[in-house]
Each structure stands twice: as structure tokens, then as C-alpha cells.
């Protein structure tokens, strides 16, 4: 009986090292424990702010210094940067305990106006195996490039443009751009609010601009409700604490076009169809101070009503009149255009743009010619 107990104790004692060895195979991701004789990488700091950086001033550099506080040598195996604009150099040889080394980070600001925040991931054969370094700052335009970028000045604020143009905004879509502001003054400028029509959306990234910095404000433009087709001009305002001109006025010009892309083949077959014998009228010789009238005949050969949504003139001397803007299938209507002759002489030509719901003739250009005599 005594011999049997001893035998059990021996088996239990032999099993202990096996259990201990099995515990060492568990994943070590939850805790990094430096091995005996392993190098330990320690930086003085792991973030650096370059502040304001000149866009055309060339690369900027900073050295991150580190010390090996471990009991064995350590080697940096690689430094991975988060952007092609960021490069790195580092001490390539193993660093013995107590010795130091550097990682030199560089950033190229050319063509990268605005804030930057870049990460360098340091990989080592010691502890830690990965360590992140961060460089940040703000790139401002170079002086010789400033006038090319910021073409208008509103008080102490320069802007990229004060007039935004959207050439073709679909009636069921939107278009977007950025408002570019630059603080040329020597004090902080606050943007209190942006006052826009309901169809124009803006979002301030922050509420102020320090001296010699810019602000880029996203802008989205949607068609007005109810939809107004053709060219539209609207205004919005930015309110600031700029002493010389606190309110900045901006303008948006957009051309709203109907989206026919979702129409089926059946819809296209039954759509309205605009037919005109002539899109040009020559009024011939007309004495000065008269008001001749050009007449255009519009016929609908389609199977649905033809709608004349808008008539846009390129001169106030043209006065269009059209009583019937909804033309049923198989019917015709007249567009009368008066030509006001004031301070004019000799041959002249003016145009109008007619916007319709015909998928194949959504915009039709009409021409009026004349020769003004004394």
C-alpha cells in the first residue's frame, strides 16, 4: 500500500513540468514581456508638431531619438510610413544596451496645402516589436503661388473664388465643391455662421483660422424645390469677426437639367417630340427704334404633352412671349420674340435657349438675325 502511494506521487511530480510547458504555448498578444537579454526601445517622445510649413520650402525633417534600456542589443528592422509624402531613415546597426540611435522623419509639403497628420510604424527585433511615431503640422501656400490660388480678397480674408459654377446639375441629383478661405491678417478670424438657401449645404470643419492658415469648407448644391430648370443664380454669406469686412458674399450659378436616364424604352417611345420647321428667323432690314417680332412655331409630334419649361435669353433686347407652354400631342404653339432696337446699328444676331421635357430636345437654341438701318 505504501509503495502504491509513492508511485502515484512520482507520476504527479513528473506531470507538473508538462503542465507548465503547456501553459507557455498560450498566445502572448495580451501582454508583452521582454525576454531575458532582450533590447528595449524607449523614445524621449513619440509625437512632433512642425507647426506652419511653407508649401514650396522643401522637405522638413525631425529626428526622434531613442535609447536601448534593455539587457541585450536591439535592431530596427523596418520603418513603415503611412504616406508617400513621408520618408524615414534610421540607425541601421544593432544598438547595444545603454546606447542611443535616431529615426529621421521627413515630410514633403509640395502640393499638400492644409493640415497633415502622418504615422511612422517602427518595427524592431526587441521590445516593443512595433511602435508608432506621429508627425503633424499645417502646410500654407507659398508666396509666389498665393495669387494663383487665392484670386479675390474680402477684407483680411482671401478666397479661391467668390462665384461657384455648376454646369449641369441633374434634377434628382446634386453637385459639390469647396469654399477656400485664407487668413491674411495677423489675428485669429472666427467664422460665426454660414447663411445659405435651403438647397445649399455647408459644414464648417472648425470655427476659426489662425493667421496665415486656410479653411476649406465643403459645399453641396441641390436643385431648388420646386425644381426650376435651366440657369439659376443664388447667393450665400459667411459671417466673420474680420474688422474690415465681416460679411463675405458668395454666388452660386447652376444649370439644372432633367434626368432622362431612368426612362424605359416604352417611356421614350411615348415621350413628347418637339418639331420645328426652322430654329432661325431673319428679320431683315429694320429701321432703328422699331420693335420687330420674330415668330417660331413649335409642334408636338409625340404621344405626351410637350412642356416648355423655361426660355433663357442672352440679351435683354429680346422679349419672349408664349401664352401656351403645355402643347398637347399633335398640336402647335407660337413663340413670339420682340427685338427692341436701341443704340444698335448694322447686322446683329441674338439667341435664346428653350428648355423642354423632350428627351431628345431638352435644350433648343433659337436664333434671331437682324440688320438695323438708320
Secondary structure, 3 states (H helix, E strand, C coil): CHHHHHHHHHHHHHHHHHHHHHHCCCCCCCCCCCCCCCCEEEECCCEEEEEEEECCCCCEEEEEEEEECCCCCECEEEEEECCCCEEEEECCCCECCCCEEEEEEEECCCCCCEEEEEEEEEEECCECCEEEEEEEEEEECCHHHHHHHCCEEECCEEECCCEEEEEEEECCCEEEEEEEEEECCCCCEEEEEEECCCCEEEECCCCEECCCCEEEEEEEEECCCCCCCEEEEEEEEEEECCCCCCEEEEEEEEEEECCCCCCCHHHHHCCCCEECCCCEEEEEEEECCCEEEEEEEEEECCCCCEEEEEEEECCCCEEEECCCCEECCCCEEEEEEEEECCCCCEEEEEEEEEEECCCCCCEEEEEEEEEEEC
